[in-house]
Amino acid sequence: MKREKVTFETEPEIKAALETWAREEDRSVGSLLRRIVEQAAQERRAAAASRGVA
């Protein structure tokens, strides 16, 4: 599966919190963010489908 890169900026405190969270789950920050974004996108699609929005 081909993956696209996404870059964004955030405050140092958020980055530090993400690094801690990722370390606690024994994963990289990138892997953690991918899981968070994929889950949010899936929830958004499900919500749209329940409203009948394509």
ModelCIF file with pLDDT and N, C-alpha, C, O atoms, coordinates in Angstrom:
data_MODEL
#
_entry.id   MODEL 
#
_entity.id                         1 
_entity.type                       polymer 
_entity.pdbx_number_of_molecules   1 
#
_entity_poly.entity_id                      1 
_entity_poly.type                           'polypeptide(L)' 
_entity_poly.nstd_linkage                   no 
_entity_poly.nstd_monomer                   no 
_entity_poly.pdbx_seq_one_letter_code       MKREKVTFETEPEIKAALETWAREEDRSVGSLLRRIVEQAAQERRAAAASRGVA 
_entity_poly.pdbx_seq_one_letter_code_can   MKREKVTFETEPEIKAALETWAREEDRSVGSLLRRIVEQAAQERRAAAASRGVA 
_entity_poly.pdbx_strand_id                 A 
#
loop_
_entity_poly_seq.entity_id 
_entity_poly_seq.num 
_entity_poly_seq.mon_id 
_entity_poly_seq.hetero 
1 1  MET n 
1 2  LYS n 
1 3  ARG n 
1 4  GLU n 
1 5  LYS n 
1 6  VAL n 
1 7  THR n 
1 8  PHE n 
1 9  GLU n 
1 10 THR n 
1 11 GLU n 
1 12 PRO n 
1 13 GLU n 
1 14 ILE n 
1 15 LYS n 
1 16 ALA n 
1 17 ALA n 
1 18 LEU n 
1 19 GLU n 
1 20 THR n 
1 21 TRP n 
1 22 ALA n 
1 23 ARG n 
1 24 GLU n 
1 25 GLU n 
1 26 ASP n 
1 27 ARG n 
1 28 SER n 
1 29 VAL n 
1 30 GLY n 
1 31 SER n 
1 32 LEU n 
1 33 LEU n 
1 34 ARG n 
1 35 ARG n 
1 36 ILE n 
1 37 VAL n 
1 38 GLU n 
1 39 GLN n 
1 40 ALA n 
1 41 ALA n 
1 42 GLN n 
1 43 GLU n 
1 44 ARG n 
1 45 ARG n 
1 46 ALA n 
1 47 ALA n 
1 48 ALA n 
1 49 ALA n 
1 50 SER n 
1 51 ARG n 
1 52 GLY n 
1 53 VAL n 
1 54 ALA n 
#
_struct_asym.id          A 
_struct_asym.entity_id   1 
#
loop_
_ma_qa_metric.id 
_ma_qa_metric.mode 
_ma_qa_metric.name 
_ma_qa_metric.software_group_id 
_ma_qa_metric.type 
1 global pLDDT . pLDDT 
2 local  pLDDT . pLDDT 
#
_ma_qa_metric_global.metric_id      1 
_ma_qa_metric_global.metric_value   94.67 
_ma_qa_metric_global.model_id       1 
_ma_qa_metric_global.ordinal_id     1 
#
loop_
_ma_qa_metric_local.label_asym_id 
_ma_qa_metric_local.label_comp_id 
_ma_qa_metric_local.label_seq_id 
_ma_qa_metric_local.metric_id 
_ma_qa_metric_local.metric_value 
_ma_qa_metric_local.model_id 
_ma_qa_metric_local.ordinal_id 
A MET 1  2 86.00 1 1  
A LYS 2  2 94.00 1 2  
A ARG 3  2 90.00 1 3  
A GLU 4  2 93.00 1 4  
A LYS 5  2 93.00 1 5  
A VAL 6  2 93.00 1 6  
A THR 7  2 95.00 1 7  
A PHE 8  2 95.00 1 8  
A GLU 9  2 97.00 1 9  
A THR 10 2 97.00 1 10 
A GLU 11 2 98.00 1 11 
A PRO 12 2 98.00 1 12 
A GLU 13 2 98.00 1 13 
A ILE 14 2 98.00 1 14 
A LYS 15 2 98.00 1 15 
A ALA 16 2 98.00 1 16 
A ALA 17 2 98.00 1 17 
A LEU 18 2 98.00 1 18 
A GLU 19 2 98.00 1 19 
A THR 20 2 98.00 1 20 
A TRP 21 2 98.00 1 21 
A ALA 22 2 98.00 1 22 
A ARG 23 2 98.00 1 23 
A GLU 24 2 98.00 1 24 
A GLU 25 2 97.00 1 25 
A ASP 26 2 98.00 1 26 
A ARG 27 2 98.00 1 27 
A SER 28 2 97.00 1 28 
A VAL 29 2 97.00 1 29 
A GLY 30 2 96.00 1 30 
A SER 31 2 96.00 1 31 
A LEU 32 2 98.00 1 32 
A LEU 33 2 97.00 1 33 
A ARG 34 2 96.00 1 34 
A ARG 35 2 97.00 1 35 
A ILE 36 2 97.00 1 36 
A VAL 37 2 97.00 1 37 
A GLU 38 2 96.00 1 38 
A GLN 39 2 98.00 1 39 
A ALA 40 2 98.00 1 40 
A ALA 41 2 97.00 1 41 
A GLN 42 2 97.00 1 42 
A GLU 43 2 96.00 1 43 
A ARG 44 2 95.00 1 44 
A ARG 45 2 94.00 1 45 
A ALA 46 2 94.00 1 46 
A ALA 47 2 93.00 1 47 
A ALA 48 2 92.00 1 48 
A ALA 49 2 92.00 1 49 
A SER 50 2 91.00 1 50 
A ARG 51 2 89.00 1 51 
A GLY 52 2 85.00 1 52 
A VAL 53 2 75.00 1 53 
A ALA 54 2 64.00 1 54 
#
loop_
_atom_site.group_PDB 
_atom_site.id 
_atom_site.type_symbol 
_atom_site.label_atom_id 
_atom_site.label_alt_id 
_atom_site.label_comp_id 
_atom_site.label_asym_id 
_atom_site.label_entity_id 
_atom_site.label_seq_id 
_atom_site.pdbx_PDB_ins_code 
_atom_site.Cartn_x 
_atom_site.Cartn_y 
_atom_site.Cartn_z 
_atom_site.occupancy 
_atom_site.B_iso_or_equiv 
_atom_site.pdbx_formal_charge 
_atom_site.auth_seq_id 
_atom_site.auth_comp_id 
_atom_site.auth_asym_id 
_atom_site.auth_atom_id 
_atom_site.pdbx_PDB_model_num 
ATOM 1   N N  . MET A 1 1  ? 0.849   -1.175 0.000  1.00 86.00 ? 1  MET A N  1 
ATOM 2   C CA . MET A 1 1  ? 0.000   0.000  0.000  1.00 86.00 ? 1  MET A CA 1 
ATOM 3   C C  . MET A 1 1  ? 0.896   1.239  0.000  1.00 86.00 ? 1  MET A C  1 
ATOM 4   O O  . MET A 1 1  ? 1.803   1.368  0.822  1.00 86.00 ? 1  MET A O  1 
ATOM 5   N N  . LYS A 1 2  ? 0.624   2.135  -0.929 1.00 94.00 ? 2  LYS A N  1 
ATOM 6   C CA . LYS A 1 2  ? 1.379   3.383  -1.001 1.00 94.00 ? 2  LYS A CA 1 
ATOM 7   C C  . LYS A 1 2  ? 0.807   4.356  0.017  1.00 94.00 ? 2  LYS A C  1 
ATOM 8   O O  . LYS A 1 2  ? -0.408  4.492  0.160  1.00 94.00 ? 2  LYS A O  1 
ATOM 9   N N  . ARG A 1 3  ? 1.700   5.020  0.712  1.00 90.00 ? 3  ARG A N  1 
ATOM 10  C CA . ARG A 1 3  ? 1.269   6.014  1.698  1.00 90.00 ? 3  ARG A CA 1 
ATOM 11  C C  . ARG A 1 3  ? 1.792   7.375  1.297  1.00 90.00 ? 3  ARG A C  1 
ATOM 12  O O  . ARG A 1 3  ? 2.881   7.497  0.735  1.00 90.00 ? 3  ARG A O  1 
ATOM 13  N N  . GLU A 1 4  ? 1.015   8.389  1.589  1.00 93.00 ? 4  GLU A N  1 
ATOM 14  C CA . GLU A 1 4  ? 1.387   9.776  1.331  1.00 93.00 ? 4  GLU A CA 1 
ATOM 15  C C  . GLU A 1 4  ? 1.885   10.393 2.626  1.00 93.00 ? 4  GLU A C  1 
ATOM 16  O O  . GLU A 1 4  ? 1.433   10.027 3.711  1.00 93.00 ? 4  GLU A O  1 
ATOM 17  N N  . LYS A 1 5  ? 2.808   11.323 2.511  1.00 93.00 ? 5  LYS A N  1 
ATOM 18  C CA . LYS A 1 5  ? 3.304   12.032 3.691  1.00 93.00 ? 5  LYS A CA 1 
ATOM 19  C C  . LYS A 1 5  ? 2.474   13.278 3.940  1.00 93.00 ? 5  LYS A C  1 
ATOM 20  O O  . LYS A 1 5  ? 2.037   13.950 3.007  1.00 93.00 ? 5  LYS A O  1 
ATOM 21  N N  . VAL A 1 6  ? 2.265   13.573 5.211  1.00 93.00 ? 6  VAL A N  1 
ATOM 22  C CA . VAL A 1 6  ? 1.563   14.771 5.644  1.00 93.00 ? 6  VAL A CA 1 
ATOM 23  C C  . VAL A 1 6  ? 2.432   15.416 6.720  1.00 93.00 ? 6  VAL A C  1 
ATOM 24  O O  . VAL A 1 6  ? 2.920   14.736 7.624  1.00 93.00 ? 6  VAL A O  1 
ATOM 25  N N  . THR A 1 7  ? 2.619   16.705 6.620  1.00 95.00 ? 7  THR A N  1 
ATOM 26  C CA . THR A 1 7  ? 3.424   17.438 7.591  1.00 95.00 ? 7  THR A CA 1 
ATOM 27  C C  . THR A 1 7  ? 2.572   18.545 8.193  1.00 95.00 ? 7  THR A C  1 
ATOM 28  O O  . THR A 1 7  ? 1.787   19.185 7.493  1.00 95.00 ? 7  THR A O  1 
ATOM 29  N N  . PHE A 1 8  ? 2.727   18.764 9.479  1.00 95.00 ? 8  PHE A N  1 
ATOM 30  C CA . PHE A 1 8  ? 2.023   19.872 10.111 1.00 95.00 ? 8  PHE A CA 1 
ATOM 31  C C  . PHE A 1 8  ? 2.856   20.412 11.260 1.00 95.00 ? 8  PHE A C  1 
ATOM 32  O O  . PHE A 1 8  ? 3.797   19.766 11.721 1.00 95.00 ? 8  PHE A O  1 
ATOM 33  N N  . GLU A 1 9  ? 2.504   21.590 11.708 1.00 97.00 ? 9  GLU A N  1 
ATOM 34  C CA . GLU A 1 9  ? 3.201   22.221 12.821 1.00 97.00 ? 9  GLU A CA 1 
ATOM 35  C C  . GLU A 1 9  ? 2.313   22.180 14.053 1.00 97.00 ? 9  GLU A C  1 
ATOM 36  O O  . GLU A 1 9  ? 1.086   22.210 13.956 1.00 97.00 ? 9  GLU A O  1 
ATOM 37  N N  . THR A 1 10 ? 2.957   22.112 15.216 1.00 97.00 ? 10 THR A N  1 
ATOM 38  C CA . THR A 1 10 ? 2.227   22.134 16.479 1.00 97.00 ? 10 THR A CA 1 
ATOM 39  C C  . THR A 1 10 ? 3.105   22.770 17.554 1.00 97.00 ? 10 THR A C  1 
ATOM 40  O O  . THR A 1 10 ? 4.304   22.963 17.357 1.00 97.00 ? 10 THR A O  1 
ATOM 41  N N  . GLU A 1 11 ? 2.518   23.081 18.648 1.00 98.00 ? 11 GLU A N  1 
ATOM 42  C CA . GLU A 1 11 ? 3.245   23.679 19.762 1.00 98.00 ? 11 GLU A CA 1 
ATOM 43  C C  . GLU A 1 11 ? 4.154   22.635 20.400 1.00 98.00 ? 11 GLU A C  1 
ATOM 44  O O  . GLU A 1 11 ? 3.866   21.439 20.351 1.00 98.00 ? 11 GLU A O  1 
ATOM 45  N N  . PRO A 1 12 ? 5.253   23.090 21.000 1.00 98.00 ? 12 PRO A N  1 
ATOM 46  C CA . PRO A 1 12 ? 6.185   22.153 21.645 1.00 98.00 ? 12 PRO A CA 1 
ATOM 47  C C  . PRO A 1 12 ? 5.526   21.272 22.715 1.00 98.00 ? 12 PRO A C  1 
ATOM 48  O O  . PRO A 1 12 ? 5.896   20.109 22.878 1.00 98.00 ? 12 PRO A O  1 
ATOM 49  N N  . GLU A 1 13 ? 4.563   21.823 23.435 1.00 98.00 ? 13 GLU A N  1 
ATOM 50  C CA . GLU A 1 13 ? 3.896   21.049 24.484 1.00 98.00 ? 13 GLU A CA 1 
ATOM 51  C C  . GLU A 1 13 ? 3.100   19.889 23.888 1.00 98.00 ? 13 GLU A C  1 
ATOM 52  O O  . GLU A 1 13 ? 3.071   18.796 24.454 1.00 98.00 ? 13 GLU A O  1 
ATOM 53  N N  . ILE A 1 14 ? 2.456   20.128 22.749 1.00 98.00 ? 14 ILE A N  1 
ATOM 54  C CA . ILE A 1 14 ? 1.689   19.068 22.088 1.00 98.00 ? 14 ILE A CA 1 
ATOM 55  C C  . ILE A 1 14 ? 2.641   17.993 21.569 1.00 98.00 ? 14 ILE A C  1 
ATOM 56  O O  . ILE A 1 14 ? 2.373   16.800 21.705 1.00 98.00 ? 14 ILE A O  1 
ATOM 57  N N  . LYS A 1 15 ? 3.750   18.420 20.976 1.00 98.00 ? 15 LYS A N  1 
ATOM 58  C CA . LYS A 1 15 ? 4.737   17.460 20.476 1.00 98.00 ? 15 LYS A CA 1 
ATOM 59  C C  . LYS A 1 15 ? 5.266   16.594 21.616 1.00 98.00 ? 15 LYS A C  1 
ATOM 60  O O  . LYS A 1 15 ? 5.386   15.378 21.468 1.00 98.00 ? 15 LYS A O  1 
ATOM 61  N N  . ALA A 1 16 ? 5.579   17.209 22.738 1.00 98.00 ? 16 ALA A N  1 
ATOM 62  C CA . ALA A 1 16 ? 6.081   16.464 23.887 1.00 98.00 ? 16 ALA A CA 1 
ATOM 63  C C  . ALA A 1 16 ? 5.039   15.462 24.388 1.00 98.00 ? 16 ALA A C  1 
ATOM 64  O O  . ALA A 1 16 ? 5.374   14.329 24.733 1.00 98.00 ? 16 ALA A O  1 
ATOM 65  N N  . ALA A 1 17 ? 3.775   15.889 24.424 1.00 98.00 ? 17 ALA A N  1 
ATOM 66  C CA . ALA A 1 17 ? 2.702   14.991 24.864 1.00 98.00 ? 17 ALA A CA 1 
ATOM 67  C C  . ALA A 1 17 ? 2.555   13.809 23.903 1.00 98.00 ? 17 ALA A C  1 
ATOM 68  O O  . ALA A 1 17 ? 2.345   12.676 24.336 1.00 98.00 ? 17 ALA A O  1 
ATOM 69  N N  . LEU A 1 18 ? 2.667   14.076 22.601 1.00 98.00 ? 18 LEU A N  1 
ATOM 70  C CA . LEU A 1 18 ? 2.578   12.998 21.614 1.00 98.00 ? 18 LEU A CA 1 
ATOM 71  C C  . LEU A 1 18 ? 3.751   12.032 21.748 1.00 98.00 ? 18 LEU A C  1 
ATOM 72  O O  . LEU A 1 18 ? 3.578   10.819 21.622 1.00 98.00 ? 18 LEU A O  1 
ATOM 73  N N  . GLU A 1 19 ? 4.931   12.564 21.999 1.00 98.00 ? 19 GLU A N  1 
ATOM 74  C CA . GLU A 1 19 ? 6.107   11.702 22.179 1.00 98.00 ? 19 GLU A CA 1 
ATOM 75  C C  . GLU A 1 19 ? 5.945   10.804 23.404 1.00 98.00 ? 19 GLU A C  1 
ATOM 76  O O  . GLU A 1 19 ? 6.302   9.626  23.366 1.00 98.00 ? 19 GLU A O  1 
ATOM 77  N N  . THR A 1 20 ? 5.413   11.353 24.475 1.00 98.00 ? 20 THR A N  1 
ATOM 78  C CA . THR A 1 20 ? 5.171   10.557 25.682 1.00 98.00 ? 20 THR A CA 1 
ATOM 79  C C  . THR A 1 20 ? 4.133   9.474  25.412 1.00 98.00 ? 20 THR A C  1 
ATOM 80  O O  . THR A 1 20 ? 4.333   8.316  25.779 1.00 98.00 ? 20 THR A O  1 
ATOM 81  N N  . TRP A 1 21 ? 3.033   9.842  24.775 1.00 98.00 ? 21 TRP A N  1 
ATOM 82  C CA . TRP A 1 21 ? 1.956   8.915  24.443 1.00 98.00 ? 21 TRP A CA 1 
ATOM 83  C C  . TRP A 1 21 ? 2.496   7.787  23.560 1.00 98.00 ? 21 TRP A C  1 
ATOM 84  O O  . TRP A 1 21 ? 2.234   6.612  23.818 1.00 98.00 ? 21 TRP A O  1 
ATOM 85  N N  . ALA A 1 22 ? 3.232   8.141  22.541 1.00 98.00 ? 22 ALA A N  1 
ATOM 86  C CA . ALA A 1 22 ? 3.794   7.146  21.627 1.00 98.00 ? 22 ALA A CA 1 
ATOM 87  C C  . ALA A 1 22 ? 4.733   6.202  22.374 1.00 98.00 ? 22 ALA A C  1 
ATOM 88  O O  . ALA A 1 22 ? 4.684   4.988  22.176 1.00 98.00 ? 22 ALA A O  1 
ATOM 89  N N  . ARG A 1 23 ? 5.571   6.747  23.216 1.00 98.00 ? 23 ARG A N  1 
ATOM 90  C CA . ARG A 1 23 ? 6.517   5.924  23.997 1.00 98.00 ? 23 ARG A CA 1 
ATOM 91  C C  . ARG A 1 23 ? 5.748   4.952  24.896 1.00 98.00 ? 23 ARG A C  1 
ATOM 92  O O  . ARG A 1 23 ? 6.133   3.790  25.024 1.00 98.00 ? 23 ARG A O  1 
ATOM 93  N N  . GLU A 1 24 ? 4.669   5.422  25.514 1.00 98.00 ? 24 GLU A N  1 
ATOM 94  C CA . GLU A 1 24 ? 3.848   4.570  26.388 1.00 98.00 ? 24 GLU A CA 1 
ATOM 95  C C  . GLU A 1 24 ? 3.227   3.411  25.615 1.00 98.00 ? 24 GLU A C  1 
ATOM 96  O O  . GLU A 1 24 ? 3.000   2.339  26.176 1.00 98.00 ? 24 GLU A O  1 
ATOM 97  N N  . GLU A 1 25 ? 2.952   3.622  24.328 1.00 97.00 ? 25 GLU A N  1 
ATOM 98  C CA . GLU A 1 25 ? 2.347   2.581  23.491 1.00 97.00 ? 25 GLU A CA 1 
ATOM 99  C C  . GLU A 1 25 ? 3.387   1.837  22.661 1.00 97.00 ? 25 GLU A C  1 
ATOM 100 O O  . GLU A 1 25 ? 3.040   1.031  21.798 1.00 97.00 ? 25 GLU A O  1 
ATOM 101 N N  . ASP A 1 26 ? 4.669   2.112  22.926 1.00 98.00 ? 26 ASP A N  1 
ATOM 102 C CA . ASP A 1 26 ? 5.777   1.457  22.227 1.00 98.00 ? 26 ASP A CA 1 
ATOM 103 C C  . ASP A 1 26 ? 5.631   1.568  20.707 1.00 98.00 ? 26 ASP A C  1 
ATOM 104 O O  . ASP A 1 26 ? 5.729   0.583  19.975 1.00 98.00 ? 26 ASP A O  1 
ATOM 105 N N  . ARG A 1 27 ? 5.394   2.806  20.263 1.00 98.00 ? 27 ARG A N  1 
ATOM 106 C CA . ARG A 1 27 ? 5.277   3.084  18.835 1.00 98.00 ? 27 ARG A CA 1 
ATOM 107 C C  . ARG A 1 27 ? 5.889   4.431  18.535 1.00 98.00 ? 27 ARG A C  1 
ATOM 108 O O  . ARG A 1 27 ? 6.190   5.199  19.448 1.00 98.00 ? 27 ARG A O  1 
ATOM 109 N N  . SER A 1 28 ? 6.075   4.723  17.264 1.00 97.00 ? 28 SER A N  1 
ATOM 110 C CA . SER A 1 28 ? 6.607   6.026  16.872 1.00 97.00 ? 28 SER A CA 1 
ATOM 111 C C  . SER A 1 28 ? 5.488   7.064  16.906 1.00 97.00 ? 28 SER A C  1 
ATOM 112 O O  . SER A 1 28 ? 4.305   6.723  16.908 1.00 97.00 ? 28 SER A O  1 
ATOM 113 N N  . VAL A 1 29 ? 5.879   8.323  16.932 1.00 97.00 ? 29 VAL A N  1 
ATOM 114 C CA . VAL A 1 29 ? 4.890   9.402  16.877 1.00 97.00 ? 29 VAL A CA 1 
ATOM 115 C C  . VAL A 1 29 ? 4.117   9.303  15.557 1.00 97.00 ? 29 VAL A C  1 
ATOM 116 O O  . VAL A 1 29 ? 2.899   9.476  15.534 1.00 97.00 ? 29 VAL A O  1 
ATOM 117 N N  . GLY A 1 30 ? 4.825   9.027  14.468 1.00 96.00 ? 30 GLY A N  1 
ATOM 118 C CA . GLY A 1 30 ? 4.153   8.894  13.172 1.00 96.00 ? 30 GLY A CA 1 
ATOM 119 C C  . GLY A 1 30 ? 3.107   7.797  13.178 1.00 96.00 ? 30 GLY A C  1 
ATOM 120 O O  . GLY A 1 30 ? 2.007   7.979  12.656 1.00 96.00 ? 30 GLY A O  1 
ATOM 121 N N  . SER A 1 31 ? 3.445   6.660  13.764 1.00 96.00 ? 31 SER A N  1 
ATOM 122 C CA . SER A 1 31 ? 2.508   5.542  13.853 1.00 96.00 ? 31 SER A CA 1 
ATOM 123 C C  . SER A 1 31 ? 1.304   5.909  14.722 1.00 96.00 ? 31 SER A C  1 
ATOM 124 O O  . SER A 1 31 ? 0.166   5.582  14.386 1.00 96.00 ? 31 SER A O  1 
ATOM 125 N N  . LEU A 1 32 ? 1.560   6.580  15.825 1.00 98.00 ? 32 LEU A N  1 
ATOM 126 C CA . LEU A 1 32 ? 0.474   7.023  16.697 1.00 98.00 ? 32 LEU A CA 1 
ATOM 127 C C  . LEU A 1 32 ? -0.454  7.983  15.966 1.00 98.00 ? 32 LEU A C  1 
ATOM 128 O O  . LEU A 1 32 ? -1.675  7.834  16.017 1.00 98.00 ? 32 LEU A O  1 
ATOM 129 N N  . LEU A 1 33 ? 0.126   8.968  15.286 1.00 97.00 ? 33 LEU A N  1 
ATOM 130 C CA . LEU A 1 33 ? -0.694  9.947  14.564 1.00 97.00 ? 33 LEU A CA 1 
ATOM 131 C C  . LEU A 1 33 ? -1.481  9.290  13.438 1.00 97.00 ? 33 LEU A C  1 
ATOM 132 O O  . LEU A 1 33 ? -2.638  9.638  13.204 1.00 97.00 ? 33 LEU A O  1 
ATOM 133 N N  . ARG A 1 34 ? -0.861  8.341  12.738 1.00 96.00 ? 34 ARG A N  1 
ATOM 134 C CA . ARG A 1 34 ? -1.575  7.627  11.669 1.00 96.00 ? 34 ARG A CA 1 
ATOM 135 C C  . ARG A 1 34 ? -2.798  6.923  12.248 1.00 96.00 ? 34 ARG A C  1 
ATOM 136 O O  . ARG A 1 34 ? -3.882  6.982  11.667 1.00 96.00 ? 34 ARG A O  1 
ATOM 137 N N  . ARG A 1 35 ? -2.627  6.250  13.405 1.00 97.00 ? 35 ARG A N  1 
ATOM 138 C CA . ARG A 1 35 ? -3.757  5.546  14.028 1.00 97.00 ? 35 ARG A CA 1 
ATOM 139 C C  . ARG A 1 35 ? -4.848  6.531  14.442 1.00 97.00 ? 35 ARG A C  1 
ATOM 140 O O  . ARG A 1 35 ? -6.030  6.274  14.217 1.00 97.00 ? 35 ARG A O  1 
ATOM 141 N N  . ILE A 1 36 ? -4.461  7.657  15.044 1.00 97.00 ? 36 ILE A N  1 
ATOM 142 C CA . ILE A 1 36 ? -5.434  8.656  15.489 1.00 97.00 ? 36 ILE A CA 1 
ATOM 143 C C  . ILE A 1 36 ? -6.214  9.220  14.294 1.00 97.00 ? 36 ILE A C  1 
ATOM 144 O O  . ILE A 1 36 ? -7.440  9.322  14.338 1.00 97.00 ? 36 ILE A O  1 
ATOM 145 N N  . VAL A 1 37 ? -5.495  9.583  13.231 1.00 97.00 ? 37 VAL A N  1 
ATOM 146 C CA . VAL A 1 37 ? -6.140  10.183 12.063 1.00 97.00 ? 37 VAL A CA 1 
ATOM 147 C C  . VAL A 1 37 ? -7.015  9.161  11.348 1.00 97.00 ? 37 VAL A C  1 
ATOM 148 O O  . VAL A 1 37 ? -8.124  9.493  10.928 1.00 97.00 ? 37 VAL A O  1 
ATOM 149 N N  . GLU A 1 38 ? -6.543  7.928  11.202 1.00 96.00 ? 38 GLU A N  1 
ATOM 150 C CA . GLU A 1 38 ? -7.352  6.890  10.553 1.00 96.00 ? 38 GLU A CA 1 
ATOM 151 C C  . GLU A 1 38 ? -8.639  6.640  11.325 1.00 96.00 ? 38 GLU A C  1 
ATOM 152 O O  . GLU A 1 38 ? -9.705  6.489  10.729 1.00 96.00 ? 38 GLU A O  1 
ATOM 153 N N  . GLN A 1 39 ? -8.540  6.594  12.661 1.00 98.00 ? 39 GLN A N  1 
ATOM 154 C CA . GLN A 1 39 ? -9.728  6.380  13.484 1.00 98.00 ? 39 GLN A CA 1 
ATOM 155 C C  . GLN A 1 39 ? -10.704 7.552  13.345 1.00 98.00 ? 39 GLN A C  1 
ATOM 156 O O  . GLN A 1 39 ? -11.911 7.339  13.224 1.00 98.00 ? 39 GLN A O  1 
ATOM 157 N N  . ALA A 1 40 ? -10.193 8.779  13.362 1.00 98.00 ? 40 ALA A N  1 
ATOM 158 C CA . ALA A 1 40 ? -11.056 9.959  13.216 1.00 98.00 ? 40 ALA A CA 1 
ATOM 159 C C  . ALA A 1 40 ? -11.734 9.972  11.850 1.00 98.00 ? 40 ALA A C  1 
ATOM 160 O O  . ALA A 1 40 ? -12.918 10.293 11.747 1.00 98.00 ? 40 ALA A O  1 
ATOM 161 N N  . ALA A 1 41 ? -10.987 9.625  10.800 1.00 97.00 ? 41 ALA A N  1 
ATOM 162 C CA . ALA A 1 41 ? -11.571 9.596  9.457  1.00 97.00 ? 41 ALA A CA 1 
ATOM 163 C C  . ALA A 1 41 ? -12.655 8.533  9.355  1.00 97.00 ? 41 ALA A C  1 
ATOM 164 O O  . ALA A 1 41 ? -13.698 8.755  8.741  1.00 97.00 ? 41 ALA A O  1 
ATOM 165 N N  . GLN A 1 42 ? -12.400 7.372  9.964  1.00 97.00 ? 42 GLN A N  1 
ATOM 166 C CA . GLN A 1 42 ? -13.393 6.296  9.945  1.00 97.00 ? 42 GLN A CA 1 
ATOM 167 C C  . GLN A 1 42 ? -14.663 6.721  10.690 1.00 97.00 ? 42 GLN A C  1 
ATOM 168 O O  . GLN A 1 42 ? -15.774 6.467  10.223 1.00 97.00 ? 42 GLN A O  1 
ATOM 169 N N  . GLU A 1 43 ? -14.498 7.363  11.838 1.00 96.00 ? 43 GLU A N  1 
ATOM 170 C CA . GLU A 1 43 ? -15.657 7.836  12.602 1.00 96.00 ? 43 GLU A CA 1 
ATOM 171 C C  . GLU A 1 43 ? -16.424 8.901  11.826 1.00 96.00 ? 43 GLU A C  1 
ATOM 172 O O  . GLU A 1 43 ? -17.654 8.930  11.861 1.00 96.00 ? 43 GLU A O  1 
ATOM 173 N N  . ARG A 1 44 ? -15.707 9.771  11.130 1.00 95.00 ? 44 ARG A N  1 
ATOM 174 C CA . ARG A 1 44 ? -16.357 10.811 10.326 1.00 95.00 ? 44 ARG A CA 1 
ATOM 175 C C  . ARG A 1 44 ? -17.155 10.189 9.174  1.00 95.00 ? 44 ARG A C  1 
ATOM 176 O O  . ARG A 1 44 ? -18.286 10.594 8.904  1.00 95.00 ? 44 ARG A O  1 
ATOM 177 N N  . ARG A 1 45 ? -16.551 9.199  8.498  1.00 94.00 ? 45 ARG A N  1 
ATOM 178 C CA . ARG A 1 45 ? -17.272 8.513  7.415  1.00 94.00 ? 45 ARG A CA 1 
ATOM 179 C C  . ARG A 1 45 ? -18.527 7.821  7.945  1.00 94.00 ? 45 ARG A C  1 
ATOM 180 O O  . ARG A 1 45 ? -19.581 7.876  7.313  1.00 94.00 ? 45 ARG A O  1 
ATOM 181 N N  . ALA A 1 46 ? -18.415 7.172  9.102  1.00 94.00 ? 46 ALA A N  1 
ATOM 182 C CA . ALA A 1 46 ? -19.564 6.489  9.687  1.00 94.00 ? 46 ALA A CA 1 
ATOM 183 C C  . ALA A 1 46 ? -20.668 7.483  10.041 1.00 94.00 ? 46 ALA A C  1 
ATOM 184 O O  . ALA A 1 46 ? -21.847 7.215  9.807  1.00 94.00 ? 46 ALA A O  1 
ATOM 185 N N  . ALA A 1 47 ? -20.290 8.622  10.600 1.00 93.00 ? 47 ALA A N  1 
ATOM 186 C CA . ALA A 1 47 ? -21.272 9.643  10.954 1.00 93.00 ? 47 ALA A CA 1 
ATOM 187 C C  . ALA A 1 47 ? -21.953 10.195 9.709  1.00 93.00 ? 47 ALA A C  1 
ATOM 188 O O  . ALA A 1 47 ? -23.166 10.407 9.700  1.00 93.00 ? 47 ALA A O  1 
ATOM 189 N N  . ALA A 1 48 ? -21.172 10.428 8.658  1.00 92.00 ? 48 ALA A N  1 
ATOM 190 C CA . ALA A 1 48 ? -21.732 10.934 7.400  1.00 92.00 ? 48 ALA A CA 1 
ATOM 191 C C  . ALA A 1 48 ? -22.681 9.903  6.799  1.00 92.00 ? 48 ALA A C  1 
ATOM 192 O O  . ALA A 1 48 ? -23.746 10.254 6.292  1.00 92.00 ? 48 ALA A O  1 
ATOM 193 N N  . ALA A 1 49 ? -22.295 8.640  6.857  1.00 92.00 ? 49 ALA A N  1 
ATOM 194 C CA . ALA A 1 49 ? -23.148 7.579  6.302  1.00 92.00 ? 49 ALA A CA 1 
ATOM 195 C C  . ALA A 1 49 ? -24.467 7.491  7.063  1.00 92.00 ? 49 ALA A C  1 
ATOM 196 O O  . ALA A 1 49 ? -25.515 7.254  6.462  1.00 92.00 ? 49 ALA A O  1 
ATOM 197 N N  . SER A 1 50 ? -24.421 7.679  8.373  1.00 91.00 ? 50 SER A N  1 
ATOM 198 C CA . SER A 1 50 ? -25.659 7.611  9.164  1.00 91.00 ? 50 SER A CA 1 
ATOM 199 C C  . SER A 1 50 ? -26.572 8.790  8.885  1.00 91.00 ? 50 SER A C  1 
ATOM 200 O O  . SER A 1 50 ? -27.778 8.715  9.117  1.00 91.00 ? 50 SER A O  1 
ATOM 201 N N  . ARG A 1 51 ? -25.994 9.891  8.381  1.00 89.00 ? 51 ARG A N  1 
ATOM 202 C CA . ARG A 1 51 ? -26.802 11.060 8.005  1.00 89.00 ? 51 ARG A CA 1 
ATOM 203 C C  . ARG A 1 51 ? -27.202 11.005 6.545  1.00 89.00 ? 51 ARG A C  1 
ATOM 204 O O  . ARG A 1 51 ? -27.955 11.856 6.070  1.00 89.00 ? 51 ARG A O  1 
ATOM 205 N N  . GLY A 1 52 ? -26.702 10.005 5.828  1.00 85.00 ? 52 GLY A N  1 
ATOM 206 C CA . GLY A 1 52 ? -27.013 9.878  4.418  1.00 85.00 ? 52 GLY A CA 1 
ATOM 207 C C  . GLY A 1 52 ? -26.187 10.783 3.540  1.00 85.00 ? 52 GLY A C  1 
ATOM 208 O O  . GLY A 1 52 ? -26.584 11.083 2.414  1.00 85.00 ? 52 GLY A O  1 
ATOM 209 N N  . VAL A 1 53 ? -25.030 11.229 4.039  1.00 75.00 ? 53 VAL A N  1 
ATOM 210 C CA . VAL A 1 53 ? -24.136 12.093 3.288  1.00 75.00 ? 53 VAL A CA 1 
ATOM 211 C C  . VAL A 1 53 ? -23.058 11.234 2.657  1.00 75.00 ? 53 VAL A C  1 
ATOM 212 O O  . VAL A 1 53 ? -22.488 10.365 3.318  1.00 75.00 ? 53 VAL A O  1 
ATOM 213 N N  . ALA A 1 54 ? -22.772 11.469 1.384  1.00 64.00 ? 54 ALA A N  1 
ATOM 214 C CA . ALA A 1 54 ? -21.772 10.652 0.698  1.00 64.00 ? 54 ALA A CA 1 
ATOM 215 C C  . ALA A 1 54 ? -20.377 11.041 1.003  1.00 64.00 ? 54 ALA A C  1 
ATOM 216 O O  . ALA A 1 54 ? -19.439 10.431 0.489  1.00 64.00 ? 54 ALA A O  1 
#
